Amino acid sequence: MATSKVLVTGGSGLLGRFVVEALMVDHVVEVLDIKPPSQGVTYHNVDMRDLEAVRAAIAGHERIVHLAGIDDGVDVPDHTYVSVNVQGTWNLLHAAEEQGRVTKVVIASSTAATGLEASAPPRYLPIDEAHPQTPRRTYDLTKQLIERTAESFARRGGIASIVCLRPTLIVRSEKVLEILAELATLSADEGNPGIPVDAPVYGGLPMLRTYVTSRDCAAAFRAALLAETKPYATYLVAARDTLGRVDAIEWVERQFGARPEVRDAGWFATPAASPLDSRAAERDLGWVATDDWPSVIRSAIGQEAHP
């Protein structure tokens, strides 16, 4: 039996369809997007940059999951990233505050907000929510600005709780073989056989080798929506192990040429532990990633349901 009503912006997207599926178990779900969702739910054809249309779509809702935005790697001008991701988020929160009945908003940020890249190694390991943010790319900057916008609205008190989730690379089942092909290519270059697969190469794995499956990521959004949370909070969303099961500390040292400070050696008792520390989400939201890299591989070769 449906227990609550929720609006999912971007619910027709690559992650959105998983979030909608996870929420449909006990929610009446409506989707706001620029294209129809695959599920048979109420659909609002709205561009997040249209404030009046956003106002109309959120009317009557108390809880919102905000996924709508332009994802990393999409070929659009930088100003479009800013107008859709940042202005769109401001429009949503402004409309929600105006209406005065929205009590919970869960927003998709990203680990990209940290700005960690080849020229910006992590300051310490494992990386937690307090790690400094130093974005350089426009996409990364929009994610940082989304968080600061959300924090500002939370400070004003018109919305009871706003949560920003920071997923890392979201591994979709249809992309696993491509990722395995790239890992096999990289392993061959290092003299290791890897896992031979007949697929195109993925093309650009995350430098820190962090990931989360679509299924686990959707579960995190559901957990954040249902949990009692502070007026404002951010949480990292990542699998407990690394993509390809690399040793995280050794990998980071090899990639950046120096070993960062290790603040919690216990986290790395298992060498393949992720460099991203997701324990805050476990503590506050009751969320733990259930998929690990071996299960992702098994799913790819048909031994279990795809993540």
Secondary structure, DSSP 4 states (H G I P E B T S, - for coil): ---EEEEEETTTSTTHHHHHHHHTTTEEEEEEESS--SSSSEEEE--TT-HHHHHHHHTT-SEEEE--SPPTT----HHHHIIIIIIHHHHHHHHHHHHS---EEEEE--GGGG--BTTB--SEESB-TTSPP---SHHHHHHHHHHHHHHHHHHHTSSSEEEEEEE--EE-GGGHHHHHHHHHHHHHHTT------SS-------TT---EEHHHHHHHHHHHHHS---SEEEEEE--SB-TT---HHHHHHHHHSSPPEES-GGGGSSTTB-SB--HHHHHHH-------HHHHHHHHTTSS---
